[in-house]
Amino acid sequence: MNGQVRDIEGNAKKTIKLGSVFDTPFRADLILKVVSASQSIQKQPQGRDPLAGKRTTALSWGPGRGKARVPRMKGSGSRASNSGAFAPMCVGGRLAHPPRSNKILFKKVNKKERAIALDSAIAATTNERLIKERGHRIAGIESPILIFDDKIQTIKKTKVLIDLLEKIGLKEELERIGTRKIRAGKEKRRGKKYRITKGPLIVAENYGICDAARNITGVEMTSISNLCVEDLAPGGQAGRLVIWSESAINAVNQRK
């Protein structure tokens, strides 16, 4: 498989041969498994106080009174003196099986499975069908393999980067990711008010282009050393549109 390298103006510069990693068979099962394991690390263990619902003097009245033998409150107050407590089925009682903070939430994946998943996710970035299934609009580009020479890493202005992406045929893609949607429900109060559409991923050897890319909604930037399966397959769905620098693609070619 060959890839066409473009210059900083978007014009074809030369053709290079891609490594065998781009011929890796598509393994959707391993990709989803690795992404799920990566997301499990972000979960925070939670539990309940062992004495929650048990800080009470409630006692059962025993048999012979025509009432259920649940523990009942003593004395008088805001709650009736005969109201239940302590038992799981009572109002204000304890939970029968509360969550425990020592529960193991993290998932483990074998090293070989993780390596195969990364290679498969990299190869999926050249599959036009998978890219379109993710929602990327690539009708204006000739090939889904977008490679630029290392001068693209020197771009500092957002407008220059936008003009370059529009020139190579990604104008519709930028329009697709240019709007943010407000989530419905409680997530608006949890720091996730806006839902941002995932756009192209820029993979380069250094972060010189980061200042220009971070101001474009939906466009993400990463280095080849930090590249992971979750970057290439957000949510476990492979086929993300990726923009490679020439040095990054050379580093990928050396994986196999």
KOLMI-470248 format. One record per residue (C-alpha): residue number from 1; z, y, x; residue in one letter. Coordinates in nm, 4 decimals. Last residue first. Example, Ala and Ser with C-alpha at 12.3 -4.5 7.8 and 13.67 -1.06 7.14 Angstrom:
2
PT     k         zz         yy         xx   r
PT     2     0.7140    -0.1060     1.3670   S
PT     1     0.7800    -0.4500     1.2300   A
//
This chain:
256
PT     k         zz         yy         xx   r
PT   256     1.1993    -0.4433     0.6463   K
PT   255     1.4094    -0.1253     0.6247   R
PT   254     1.1849     0.0518     0.8747   Q
PT   253     0.9491     0.1806     0.6076   N
PT   252     1.2401     0.3661     0.4488   V
PT   251     1.2979     0.5665     0.7672   A
PT   250     0.9306     0.6542     0.7812   N
PT   249     0.9455     0.7665     0.4193   I
PT   248     1.2359     0.9957     0.5024   A
PT   247     1.0531     1.1459     0.8012   S
PT   246     0.7491     1.2161     0.5838   E
PT   245     0.9550     1.3839     0.3125   S
PT   244     0.9686     1.2017    -0.0160   W
PT   243     0.9470     1.3326    -0.3730   I
PT   242     1.0783     1.0734    -0.6181   V
PT   241     1.0030     1.0193    -0.9876   L
PT   240     1.2566     0.7724    -1.1176   R
PT   239     1.1397     0.4240    -1.2099   G
PT   238     1.4576     0.2248    -1.2584   A
PT   237     1.6889     0.2331    -1.5592   Q
PT   236     2.0474     0.1526    -1.4552   G
PT   235     2.1900     0.4746    -1.5941   G
PT   234     2.0156     0.6709    -1.3225   P
PT   233     1.7831     0.4411    -1.1237   A
PT   232     1.6846     0.6001    -0.7918   L
PT   231     2.0074     0.7980    -0.7479   D
PT   230     2.2179     0.5094    -0.8823   E
PT   229     2.0576     0.2731    -0.6317   V
PT   228     2.1742     0.4751    -0.3341   C
PT   227     2.0309     0.7259    -0.0854   L
PT   226     2.3042     0.8762     0.1305   N
PT   225     2.1318     0.8121     0.4659   S
PT   224     1.7925     0.9153     0.3254   I
PT   223     1.9346     1.2512     0.2244   S
PT   222     1.9775     1.3640    -0.1323   T
PT   221     1.8471     1.6331    -0.3677   M
PT   220     1.8416     1.6544    -0.7448   E
PT   219     1.6086     1.8301    -0.9881   V
PT   218     1.7376     1.8432    -1.3470   G
PT   217     1.7727     2.2214    -1.3644   T
PT   216     1.6153     2.3907    -1.0638   I
PT   215     1.8693     2.5995    -0.8708   N
PT   214     1.9756     2.3048    -0.6543   R
PT   213     1.6250     2.2568    -0.5182   A
PT   212     1.5870     2.5830    -0.3249   A
PT   211     1.9220     2.5759    -0.1466   D
PT   210     1.8858     2.2015    -0.0851   C
PT   209     1.5580     2.2366     0.1028   I
PT   208     1.7288     2.2422     0.4419   G
PT   207     1.9399     1.9432     0.3422   Y
PT   206     1.8224     1.7001     0.6086   N
PT   205     1.6209     1.3802     0.6327   E
PT   204     1.4641     1.4260     0.2917   A
PT   203     1.4698     1.2636    -0.0524   V
PT   202     1.3921     1.4915    -0.3480   I
PT   201     1.4635     1.3358    -0.6876   L
PT   200     1.2521     1.4450    -0.9829   P
PT   199     1.4101     1.5177    -1.3208   G
PT   198     1.7120     1.3838    -1.5047   K
PT   197     1.7669     1.5689    -1.8310   T
PT   196     2.0861     1.7727    -1.8470   I
PT   195     2.3321     1.7246    -2.1334   R
PT   194     2.5552     2.0264    -2.1627   Y
PT   193     2.9193     2.0394    -2.2703   K
PT   192     3.0418     1.7806    -2.0238   K
PT   191     3.3632     1.9403    -1.8963   G
PT   190     3.5836     1.7484    -2.1345   R
PT   189     3.5929     1.9835    -2.4327   R
PT   188     3.2207     1.9432    -2.5061   K
PT   187     3.2740     1.5686    -2.4768   E
PT   186     3.4693     1.5794    -2.8028   K
PT   185     3.1680     1.5679    -3.0304   G
PT   184     2.8062     1.6729    -2.9974   A
PT   183     2.6429     1.7528    -2.6660   R
PT   182     2.4599     2.0779    -2.6099   I
PT   181     2.1079     2.0288    -2.4785   K
PT   180     1.9742     2.1916    -2.1612   R
PT   179     1.6129     2.2984    -2.1185   T
PT   178     1.3993     2.3045    -1.8034   G
PT   177     1.3709     1.9276    -1.7671   I
PT   176     1.0593     1.8919    -1.9806   R
PT   175     0.9061     2.2186    -1.8624   E
PT   174     0.9416     2.1060    -1.5017   L
PT   173     0.7665     1.7781    -1.5862   E
PT   172     0.4844     1.9622    -1.7616   E
PT   171     0.4252     2.1711    -1.4485   K
PT   170     0.4302     1.8683    -1.2192   L
PT   169     0.0628     1.8736    -1.1191   G
PT   168     0.0543     1.9320    -0.7413   I
PT   167     0.0425     2.3095    -0.7868   K
PT   166     0.3328     2.3112    -1.0289   E
PT   165     0.5549     2.1432    -0.7714   L
PT   164     0.4515     2.3915    -0.5013   L
PT   163     0.5074     2.6926    -0.7284   D
PT   162     0.8522     2.5611    -0.8158   I
PT   161     0.9379     2.5168    -0.4472   L
PT   160     0.8296     2.8712    -0.3624   V
PT   159     1.0245     3.0090    -0.6593   K
PT   158     1.3402     2.8295    -0.5462   T
PT   157     1.3300     2.9926    -0.2042   K
PT   156     1.4577     2.8119     0.1065   K
PT   155     1.1682     2.5826     0.1949   I
PT   154     1.2218     2.4405     0.5444   T
PT   153     1.2464     2.0798     0.4282   Q
PT   152     0.8873     2.0983     0.3010   I
PT   151     0.7827     2.1336     0.6653   K
PT   150     0.8645     1.7650     0.7102   D
PT   149     0.5311     1.6555     0.5687   D
PT   148     0.5123     1.5782     0.2022   F
PT   147     0.4981     1.2442     0.0188   I
PT   146     0.4593     1.1999    -0.3579   L
PT   145     0.3850     0.8409    -0.4627   I
PT   144     0.3181     0.8641    -0.8383   P
PT   143    -0.0528     0.9134    -0.7627   S
PT   142    -0.3116     1.1610    -0.8900   E
PT   141    -0.0704     1.4030    -1.0536   I
PT   140    -0.1202     1.5857    -1.3845   G
PT   139    -0.0289     1.2985    -1.6154   A
PT   138     0.3071     1.2632    -1.4442   I
PT   137     0.5411     1.3477    -1.7293   R
PT   136     0.8635     1.1632    -1.6586   H
PT   135     1.0171     0.9949    -1.9634   G
PT   134     1.1818     0.6952    -1.7985   R
PT   133     0.9084     0.4776    -1.9476   E
PT   132     0.6534     0.6942    -1.7678   K
PT   131     0.8087     0.6150    -1.4307   I
PT   130     0.8269     0.2449    -1.5138   L
PT   129     0.4543     0.2340    -1.5968   R
PT   128     0.3554     0.4307    -1.2868   E
PT   127     0.5320     0.1920    -1.0515   N
PT   126     0.5708     0.3679    -0.7143   T
PT   125     0.9381     0.4576    -0.7693   T
PT   124     0.9986     0.0927    -0.8601   A
PT   123     0.9632    -0.0052    -0.4922   A
PT   122     1.2664     0.2067    -0.4038   I
PT   121     1.4672     0.0514    -0.6890   A
PT   120     1.3699    -0.2980    -0.5690   S
PT   119     1.4764    -0.2173    -0.2130   D
PT   118     1.8094    -0.0806    -0.3375   L
PT   117     1.8669    -0.3836    -0.5614   A
PT   116     1.7841    -0.6219    -0.2763   I
PT   115     2.0375    -0.4480    -0.0515   A
PT   114     2.3090    -0.4552    -0.3207   R
PT   113     2.2447    -0.8235    -0.3864   E
PT   112     2.2674    -0.8983    -0.0148   K
PT   111     2.5946    -0.7086     0.0159   K
PT   110     2.7516    -0.8911    -0.2770   N
PT   109     2.8680    -0.6789    -0.5675   V
PT   108     3.2254    -0.6048    -0.6714   K
PT   107     3.3407    -0.4453    -0.9937   K
PT   106     3.6343    -0.2085    -1.0129   F
PT   105     3.8443    -0.1979    -1.3284   L
PT   104     4.1317    -0.4215    -1.2181   I
PT   103     4.4199    -0.3714    -1.4614   K
PT   102     4.7308    -0.2438    -1.2844   N
PT   101     4.7510     0.0643    -1.5068   S
PT   100     4.8143    -0.1453    -1.8143   R
PT    99     4.6651    -0.0880    -2.1568   P
PT    98     4.9072    -0.1512    -2.4462   P
PT    97     4.9264    -0.4914    -2.6167   H
PT    96     5.1502    -0.4656    -2.9245   A
PT    95     5.1853    -0.0898    -2.9115   L
PT    94     5.5315     0.0413    -2.9840   R
PT    93     5.6663     0.1801    -3.3103   G
PT    92     5.6346     0.5295    -3.4521   G
PT    91     5.5036     0.3930    -3.7813   V
PT    90     5.5803     0.0226    -3.7795   C
PT    89     5.3471    -0.2713    -3.7076   M
PT    88     5.4329    -0.2920    -3.3365   P
PT    87     5.8102    -0.3170    -3.3924   A
PT    86     6.0333    -0.0481    -3.2363   F
PT    85     6.0810     0.1430    -3.5628   A
PT    84     6.1028     0.0927    -3.9386   G
PT    83     6.2255     0.3477    -4.1880   S
PT    82     6.5637     0.2798    -4.3549   N
PT    81     6.7358     0.5985    -4.2449   S
PT    80     6.4441     0.8090    -4.3584   A
PT    79     6.2815     1.0224    -4.0888   R
PT    78     6.3632     1.3904    -4.0461   S
PT    77     6.7273     1.3073    -4.0015   G
PT    76     6.9872     1.0573    -4.1055   S
PT    75     7.1602     0.7692    -3.9298   G
PT    74     7.0023     0.4476    -3.8157   K
PT    73     6.6384     0.3517    -3.7890   M
PT    72     6.5173     0.0064    -3.8903   R
PT    71     6.4133    -0.3007    -3.6908   P
PT    70     6.1973    -0.5265    -3.9077   V
PT    69     6.3559    -0.7966    -4.1248   R
PT    68     6.1472    -0.7205    -4.4316   A
PT    67     6.3490    -0.6309    -4.7358   K
PT    66     6.5232    -0.8225    -5.0145   G
PT    65     6.8658    -0.7678    -4.8598   R
PT    64     6.9625    -1.1275    -4.7792   G
PT    63     6.8238    -1.1506    -4.4274   P
PT    62     6.8963    -0.9255    -4.1306   G
PT    61     6.9344    -0.5503    -4.1300   W
PT    60     6.7186    -0.5273    -3.8161   S
PT    59     6.8155    -0.2748    -3.5519   L
PT    58     6.6758     0.0637    -3.4486   A
PT    57     6.8570     0.2348    -3.1630   T
PT    56     6.5376     0.3875    -3.0251   T
PT    55     6.3591     0.4395    -2.6958   R
PT    54     6.1260     0.1422    -2.7416   K
PT    53     5.8099     0.3207    -2.8589   G
PT    52     5.7008     0.3860    -2.4998   A
PT    51     5.9406     0.2060    -2.2656   L
PT    50     5.6701     0.0500    -2.0438   P
PT    49     5.4972     0.3921    -2.0271   D
PT    48     5.1319     0.3322    -2.0944   R
PT    47     4.8363     0.2733    -1.8644   G
PT    46     4.5283     0.4312    -1.7138   Q
PT    45     4.3118     0.3466    -1.4172   P
PT    44     4.0534     0.6159    -1.3338   Q
PT    43     3.6896     0.5145    -1.3525   K
PT    42     3.4586     0.6441    -1.0798   Q
PT    41     3.4512     0.3081    -0.8999   I
PT    40     3.3189     0.1469    -1.2186   S
PT    39     3.0085     0.3660    -1.1996   Q
PT    38     2.8990     0.2090    -0.8734   S
PT    37     2.9550    -0.1410    -1.0093   A
PT    36     2.7484    -0.0624    -1.3181   S
PT    35     2.4716     0.0748    -1.0960   V
PT    34     2.4777    -0.2421    -0.8846   V
PT    33     2.4519    -0.4712    -1.1882   K
PT    32     2.1784    -0.2629    -1.3510   L
PT    31     1.9670    -0.2797    -1.0353   I
PT    30     2.0339    -0.6518    -0.9977   L
PT    29     1.9135    -0.7274    -1.3502   D
PT    28     1.6097    -0.4976    -1.3294   A
PT    27     1.4763    -0.6850    -1.0284   R
PT    26     1.1223    -0.5606    -0.9576   F
PT    25     0.9662    -0.7519    -0.6716   P
PT    24     0.9704    -0.5777    -0.3308   T
PT    23     0.6252    -0.4536    -0.2276   D
PT    22     0.7527    -0.1026    -0.1464   F
PT    21     0.9894    -0.2533     0.1103   V
PT    20     0.6841    -0.3906     0.2915   S
PT    19     0.6229    -0.0537     0.4512   G
PT    18     0.3857     0.2172     0.3368   L
PT    17     0.0702     0.2914     0.5313   K
PT    16    -0.0092     0.6553     0.5950   I
PT    15    -0.2879     0.8804     0.4695   T
PT    14    -0.3428     1.2340     0.5945   K
PT    13    -0.3196     1.6015     0.4950   K
PT    12    -0.3859     1.6252     0.1236   A
PT    11    -0.3159     1.9782     0.0006   N
PT    10     0.0122     2.0774    -0.1639   G
PT     9     0.0594     2.3977     0.0358   E
PT     8     0.3475     2.2501     0.2377   I
PT     7     0.1216     1.9705     0.3511   D
PT     6     0.0553     1.6505     0.1653   R
PT     5     0.0878     1.2918     0.2868   V
PT     4    -0.1046     1.0289     0.0927   Q
PT     3     0.0485     0.6864     0.0574   G
PT     2    -0.0950     0.3441     0.1280   N
PT     1     0.0000     0.0000     0.0000   M
//
